[in-house]
């Protein structure tokens, strides 16, 4: 399994996503997996990568939280979580995504 966390430096939420993703990997027994960090540095790159905002998490190249309405660009991304709208998915949402049950 390949895990990629895409972000841009202007958004602090990618660090929260990284921490939660690390926790989710530990919960699922996959703490041996490396989280590949992929900075996105320009609007052109964001469009080419279909980067839906920071942070965007890919599991085997797929964004499990993709939404048709999200437009690519250098912006902070918001997620609907059980606790309300947040800057990163919850640990439980990430566990479900890693297990393929979301």
C-alpha positions in Angstrom: 0.0 0.0 0.0 1.3 3.4 -0.9 0.3 6.5 1.2 0.9 10.0 -0.1 0.2 13.2 1.7 0.1 16.2 -0.7 0.2 19.7 0.8 1.4 23.2 0.3 3.5 25.1 2.8 0.9 27.9 3.3 -1.6 25.5 5.0 -1.0 24.2 8.5 -3.6 21.4 8.3 -1.2 19.0 6.6 0.7 18.5 9.8 -2.5 17.5 11.7 -3.3 15.1 8.8 0.2 13.6 9.1 -0.2 13.0 12.8 -3.7 11.5 12.4 -2.5 9.4 9.5 0.4 8.1 11.6 -2.1 7.2 14.3 -4.4 5.4 11.9 -1.5 3.4 10.4 -0.6 2.3 14.0 -4.2 1.3 14.7 -4.5 -0.8 11.6 -1.1 -2.4 12.2 0.5 -0.8 9.2 3.0 1.5 11.1 5.7 0.0 8.8 4.3 2.0 5.9 6.1 5.2 4.9 3.9 8.3 4.4 5.3 10.0 1.3 5.1 13.8 1.6 4.5 15.5 -1.7 4.6 19.4 -1.7 2.6 21.2 -4.3 4.3 24.5 -5.2 2.3 26.2 -7.9 -1.3 26.6 -9.2 -0.2 24.9 -12.5 1.1 21.9 -10.6 -2.1 21.8 -8.5 -4.2 21.6 -11.7 -2.0 19.0 -13.3 -2.1 16.8 -10.2 -5.9 17.4 -9.6 -4.8 18.6 -6.1 -8.0 19.3 -4.3 -6.4 21.4 -1.5 -4.1 20.9 1.4 -4.0 18.3 2.8 -4.9 15.7 0.2 -4.3 12.0 1.1 -3.9 9.4 -1.6 -4.1 5.7 -0.8 -2.6 3.7 -3.7 -3.1 6.8 -5.9 -6.8 7.3 -4.9 -8.2 10.2 -2.9 -10.7 8.4 -0.6 -12.3 11.7 0.3 -12.7 13.0 -3.3 -15.7 15.2 -4.1 -16.8 16.2 -7.6 -17.3 19.8 -6.4 -13.7 20.4 -5.3 -11.6 22.4 -7.7 -7.8 22.0 -7.9 -5.7 24.7 -6.5 -3.5 26.0 -3.7 -6.0 26.3 -0.9 -6.6 24.7 2.5 -9.1 21.8 2.1 -11.9 21.1 4.5 -13.3 17.7 5.5 -16.6 16.7 7.1 -15.9 14.8 10.2 -18.1 13.4 13.0 -16.9 16.3 15.1 -17.8 18.9 12.4 -15.9 20.5 9.6 -12.2 20.3 10.1 -8.9 20.7 8.3 -8.1 17.0 8.2 -10.0 13.7 8.3 -10.5 12.2 11.7 -8.4 9.2 12.8 -11.5 7.0 12.5 -12.2 8.2 9.0 -8.5 7.4 8.0 -8.7 4.0 9.6 -11.9 3.3 7.6 -10.1 4.5 4.4 -7.0 2.3 5.1 -9.3 -0.7 5.6 -11.3 0.1 2.5 -14.5 0.5 4.5 -15.3 4.2 4.0 
